[in-house]
């Protein structure tokens, strides 16, 4: 039952073979940390990241809290003109080495069940 559910990612190894699989909790945390590292200092919106990884908003919130507890990120809230929070600027402060387990890189993230976790 390949590809059933949410959170499936295509990995490409050094030989060019592509493998689809669902990320473990640890792997999802590493992917999120790597994603934030490449975009450090920008505004992040949880529903957009959740949709990208194919998981719920709450899952991303848990991973962000874990990264903040480890000291890998700092979150600064952003507010709109009405004074309502509309995301966070996240600055990566963790290790500077690449966060790619087993020399794998993500080709693209499958967007299965997009409507299940819409930010609407």
C-alpha positions as CSV (number, residue, x, y, z in Angstrom):
1,X,0.0,0.0,0.0
2,X,2.6,2.5,-1.0
3,X,1.6,6.1,-0.7
4,X,-1.5,5.6,1.5
5,X,-2.1,8.3,4.0
6,X,-0.2,11.6,4.5
7,X,3.4,12.6,4.9
8,X,5.0,10.7,2.0
9,X,8.4,11.9,0.8
10,X,10.5,10.9,-2.2
11,X,14.1,10.3,-1.3
12,X,16.9,10.1,-3.9
13,X,20.1,8.3,-2.9
14,X,23.6,8.8,-4.4
15,X,22.9,6.3,-7.2
16,X,19.8,8.3,-8.4
17,X,17.3,5.7,-7.1
18,X,14.1,7.3,-5.8
19,X,12.3,5.7,-2.9
20,X,8.9,6.9,-1.5
21,X,8.3,6.4,2.2
22,X,6.6,7.9,5.2
23,X,8.9,9.8,7.5
24,X,9.4,8.8,11.1
25,X,9.0,11.4,13.8
26,X,12.8,11.9,14.0
27,X,13.2,12.2,10.3
28,X,10.3,14.7,10.0
29,X,12.0,16.8,12.7
30,X,15.3,16.6,10.7
31,X,13.5,17.7,7.5
32,X,11.8,20.6,9.3
33,X,15.1,21.7,10.9
34,X,16.8,21.6,7.5
35,X,14.0,23.5,5.9
36,X,14.2,26.2,8.5
37,X,18.0,26.3,8.3
38,X,17.8,27.1,4.6
39,X,15.2,29.8,5.2
40,X,16.5,31.3,8.5
41,X,15.2,34.7,9.4
42,X,12.0,34.5,7.2
43,X,8.4,34.5,8.4
44,X,6.9,31.1,8.7
45,X,3.2,30.1,8.9
46,X,2.5,26.8,10.5
47,X,-0.3,25.7,8.1
48,X,1.9,26.3,5.1
49,X,4.7,24.1,6.5
50,X,2.1,21.5,7.5
51,X,0.7,21.4,4.0
52,X,4.1,21.0,2.5
53,X,5.0,18.0,4.7
54,X,1.5,16.6,4.5
55,X,0.8,16.6,8.3
56,X,-1.4,18.5,10.7
57,X,-0.7,21.9,12.1
58,X,-0.3,20.5,15.5
59,X,2.4,18.1,14.4
60,X,4.5,21.0,13.1
61,X,3.8,23.0,16.3
62,X,5.2,20.1,18.3
63,X,8.3,19.8,16.2
64,X,8.9,23.6,16.4
65,X,8.5,23.5,20.2
66,X,11.0,20.6,20.3
67,X,13.5,22.5,18.2
68,X,13.1,25.6,20.4
69,X,13.7,23.5,23.5
70,X,16.9,22.1,22.0
71,X,18.0,25.6,21.3
72,X,18.1,25.1,17.5
73,X,15.6,27.9,16.7
74,X,14.4,31.2,18.1
75,X,10.9,32.3,17.3
76,X,9.9,36.0,17.1
77,X,6.1,36.6,16.6
78,X,5.0,38.8,13.7
79,X,1.9,40.9,14.0
80,X,-0.3,42.6,11.3
81,X,-1.8,46.1,11.4
82,X,-4.7,45.0,13.6
83,X,-2.3,43.6,16.2
84,X,-3.1,40.0,15.4
85,X,-0.3,37.5,15.1
86,X,0.2,36.3,11.6
87,X,3.2,33.9,11.9
88,X,6.7,33.9,13.3
89,X,10.1,34.9,12.1
90,X,12.2,31.8,12.9
91,X,16.0,32.1,13.1
92,X,18.0,28.9,13.0
93,X,20.6,28.7,15.8
94,X,21.4,25.0,15.7
95,X,24.3,23.0,14.4
96,X,25.8,24.3,11.2
97,X,26.5,20.9,9.6
98,X,24.1,19.5,7.0
99,X,21.1,17.7,8.4
100,X,20.7,15.0,5.8
101,X,20.6,11.5,7.3
102,X,22.5,8.8,5.3
103,X,23.4,11.3,2.5
104,X,19.9,11.3,1.2
105,X,18.2,14.3,-0.1
106,X,14.5,15.1,-0.6
107,X,13.4,15.4,-4.2
108,X,9.9,16.6,-3.6
109,X,7.2,16.1,-1.0
110,X,4.1,14.3,-2.1
111,X,1.0,16.4,-1.4
112,X,-1.5,13.7,-0.6
113,X,-4.7,14.6,1.2
114,X,-4.0,18.3,0.7
115,X,-7.6,19.2,1.6
116,X,-7.4,17.3,4.8
117,X,-5.2,19.9,6.5
118,X,-6.1,23.1,4.7
119,X,-5.5,26.4,6.5
120,X,-8.9,27.7,5.5
